[in-house]
Structures are given as structure tokens and as C-alpha cells.
Amino acid sequence: MYSNGFKKVKKGDHILAVFHQEDLLNYALDFLITGFERNERIILMMDSFSKDEIRNRIRKEWDVENLEELEAQNHIIIKTSDELVQWEKLHKEKSNFWHQLTNQAIENGKSGLRVFTDTSGFFNKGKKNELIQFESSLEKRFDFPCIVICAYTTENAKSLNDDQNHALLDHHKSMWV
């Protein structure tokens, strides 16, 4: 399935992925553990599962005992969409957003940035158009060591119109369904 593809992604990849809601956390953790093992800063933006559930799964599946310390040092960042992205700021700095986060990671001894974004929160809050606008501001491929998967649920992906679909396809290196 996707897990094999996760090992083959390259620095700079900006990927659009469509998953079933119940599979989001499984795929997120499969994707992110590779980055953790490669000394990349990990960012998981997710509204579909509680932070406690996410942390418990990381401790268990990644065999991580010092998760609180890793979070305090920003090696692993777990945020909801509201916590990570302030919409006003996002629109002002959208072209530099991932680049700034990547530079901060490198300055702190990391080899790059690996991000899994669950876009469900934007749909649930009626921010679909703002999300598409932000996605449309990004490159298909980043020229810095950052790998981003933008995860859409099947239901949310089906709610997009043709123009929105084209905008997403135009601004992602590849699409996984």
C-alpha cells in the first residue's frame, strides 16, 4: 500500500493523498516514523484524532519513551489545524511558511522537515476555500529539504469542484489515491 511509497519519497516532495478517514492516523504514523529515523523534524497536524490518542500510538508503535521531551525540544510537533496555522498570518507569509519551518529545523540540528497535514479540520470549519487558496500558493516541489503530505479524506476530496481539483493537482508533485 502507501507504506512502501513512504520510503521512496524524496526531499522536496509535495504530495496530495486521499485516504479513508479511519486510516489517516495509520498512514500519518507510517510516513512520519521514517523521518524520525532520518533525523527530520516531524510535524503532524491533525484534527481527526485527539492528541492523547496520537501520543499513545507514537509511544507504542515507535517505541518512544521520552515523547514529552521530544515535543518540548520541537523534534516532534503535534498540532491541530488551529494551533499550527493562524489564517491571517498564513495569508501574509504563505510563500515562506514551510521554508521558515525547515530552516528552523536545520538550525536546531535536524536534516529537514517531514509534515503530514490532515486537512479535515479546514473542511469541518468551513475553510475549504482558504485551504485551496493556500495550497495554490505552494510549489509542486520544494527546493529545500521538506517533505509534505497533504491528506484529504475521500469524503472531502469528493466535495471539491473541478476548479479546486485542478488547483490541487497543479500544486502537488504527485497524487496518491
C-alpha positions as CSV (number, residue, x, y, z in Angstrom):
1,M,0.0,0.0,0.0
2,Y,1.2,3.5,0.7
3,S,3.8,2.5,3.3
4,N,6.2,1.3,0.6
5,G,5.8,4.6,-1.2
6,F,6.6,6.5,2.0
7,K,10.1,5.1,2.0
8,K,10.6,6.3,-1.6
9,V,9.6,10.0,-1.2
10,K,12.4,12.5,-1.7
11,K,13.3,15.8,-0.1
12,G,11.2,18.5,-1.7
13,D,8.2,16.3,-2.5
14,H,4.8,17.9,-2.0
15,I,2.2,15.1,-2.2
16,L,-1.6,15.1,-2.3
17,A,-3.0,12.0,-0.8
18,V,-6.6,10.8,-0.4
19,F,-7.3,8.4,2.5
20,H,-10.3,7.0,4.3
21,Q,-11.0,8.9,7.5
22,E,-10.3,5.8,9.7
23,D,-6.9,5.3,8.1
24,L,-5.5,8.8,8.5
25,L,-3.6,8.2,11.7
26,N,-2.1,4.8,10.5
27,Y,-0.7,6.4,7.3
28,A,0.5,9.5,9.1
29,L,2.5,7.5,11.6
30,D,3.9,5.2,8.9
31,F,5.0,8.2,6.9
32,L,6.4,10.2,9.9
33,I,8.4,7.4,11.5
34,T,10.8,7.3,8.5
35,G,11.5,11.0,9.0
36,F,12.0,10.5,12.7
37,E,14.5,7.7,12.0
38,R,16.3,10.1,9.5
39,N,16.6,12.9,12.0
40,E,14.0,15.1,10.4
41,R,11.7,17.4,12.4
42,I,8.3,15.8,12.5
43,I,5.1,17.9,12.2
44,L,1.7,16.2,12.5
45,M,-1.3,18.5,12.0
46,M,-4.4,16.5,12.7
47,D,-7.9,17.2,14.0
48,S,-9.4,13.8,13.3
49,F,-7.8,12.1,16.4
50,S,-7.1,13.5,19.8
51,K,-3.5,14.5,20.8
52,D,-3.7,11.9,23.6
53,E,-4.6,9.1,21.1
54,I,-1.8,10.3,18.8
55,R,0.8,10.4,21.6
56,N,-0.2,6.9,22.9
57,R,0.1,5.4,19.4
58,I,3.6,7.1,18.9
59,R,4.8,5.8,22.2
60,K,3.6,2.3,21.4
61,E,4.3,2.0,17.7
62,W,7.6,3.9,17.6
63,D,8.8,2.6,21.0
64,V,9.4,6.2,22.2
65,E,9.6,6.7,25.9
66,N,10.6,10.4,26.0
67,L,7.9,11.9,23.8
68,E,7.3,14.8,26.1
69,E,11.0,15.8,25.9
70,L,11.0,15.4,22.1
71,E,7.9,17.6,21.9
72,A,9.4,20.2,24.3
73,Q,12.5,20.4,22.0
74,N,10.3,20.6,18.9
75,H,11.7,17.4,17.4
76,I,8.1,16.2,17.2
77,I,5.3,18.7,16.9
78,I,1.7,17.6,17.2
79,K,-0.8,20.4,16.5
80,T,-4.4,20.9,15.5
81,S,-5.1,23.0,12.4
82,D,-6.0,26.0,14.5
83,E,-2.8,25.7,16.6
84,L,-0.4,25.4,13.7
85,V,-2.0,27.7,11.2
86,Q,-3.2,31.2,12.1
87,W,-5.2,32.1,9.0
88,E,-4.3,35.7,9.0
89,K,-0.6,35.0,9.3
90,L,-0.8,32.2,6.8
91,H,-2.0,34.5,4.1
92,K,0.7,37.1,4.8
93,E,3.6,34.6,4.8
94,K,2.2,31.7,2.7
95,S,5.1,31.5,0.3
96,N,7.7,31.2,3.0
97,F,5.7,29.1,5.6
98,W,7.3,25.7,5.0
99,H,10.7,27.2,4.2
100,Q,10.8,29.0,7.5
101,L,9.9,25.9,9.4
102,T,12.5,23.9,7.6
103,N,15.2,26.4,8.2
104,Q,14.3,26.4,11.9
105,A,14.6,22.6,12.0
106,I,18.1,22.7,10.3
107,E,19.3,25.4,12.7
108,N,18.3,23.0,15.5
109,G,20.4,20.1,14.1
110,K,17.7,18.4,12.0
111,S,18.3,17.2,8.5
112,G,15.0,18.7,7.3
113,L,11.3,18.7,7.8
114,R,8.6,16.0,7.3
115,V,5.0,17.0,7.6
116,F,1.7,15.2,7.5
117,T,-1.3,17.5,7.3
118,D,-4.8,16.2,7.9
119,T,-6.9,18.8,6.1
120,S,-10.2,17.6,7.7
121,G,-10.2,20.5,10.2
122,F,-10.4,23.1,7.4
123,F,-13.4,21.4,5.9
124,N,-15.1,21.0,9.2
125,K,-14.7,24.7,10.0
126,G,-15.9,25.8,6.5
127,K,-12.4,26.9,5.5
128,K,-12.2,24.8,2.3
129,N,-11.7,27.8,0.0
130,E,-8.9,29.2,2.2
131,L,-7.2,25.8,2.2
132,I,-7.3,25.6,-1.6
133,Q,-6.0,29.2,-1.8
134,F,-3.1,28.3,0.5
135,E,-2.4,25.0,-1.4
136,S,-2.4,27.0,-4.7
137,S,0.3,29.3,-3.3
138,L,2.8,26.4,-2.9
139,E,5.2,24.8,-5.3
140,K,4.8,21.4,-6.7
141,R,8.2,20.6,-5.4
142,F,10.1,22.4,-2.7
143,D,13.8,23.4,-3.3
144,F,14.6,22.8,0.3
145,P,14.7,19.6,2.5
146,C,11.0,19.4,3.3
147,I,8.5,16.6,2.5
148,V,4.8,17.4,2.9
149,I,1.8,15.1,2.5
150,C,-1.5,17.0,2.3
151,A,-4.0,14.4,3.3
152,Y,-7.7,14.7,2.2
153,T,-10.4,12.3,3.3
154,T,-12.2,10.6,0.5
155,E,-15.4,12.4,1.5
156,N,-13.7,15.8,1.5
157,A,-11.9,15.1,-1.8
158,K,-15.3,14.3,-3.4
159,S,-16.7,17.7,-2.2
160,L,-14.2,19.6,-4.3
161,N,-15.3,21.1,-7.6
162,D,-13.4,20.8,-10.9
163,D,-11.5,24.1,-10.4
164,Q,-10.5,23.2,-6.9
165,N,-9.3,19.7,-8.0
166,H,-7.2,21.3,-10.8
167,A,-5.7,23.8,-8.4
168,L,-4.6,21.0,-6.1
169,L,-3.2,18.9,-8.9
170,D,-1.3,21.9,-10.3
171,H,0.4,22.4,-7.0
172,H,1.4,18.9,-5.9
173,K,4.2,16.8,-7.3
174,S,2.1,13.6,-7.2
175,M,-1.3,12.4,-6.1
176,W,-1.9,9.2,-4.1
177,V,-5.4,7.7,-4.0
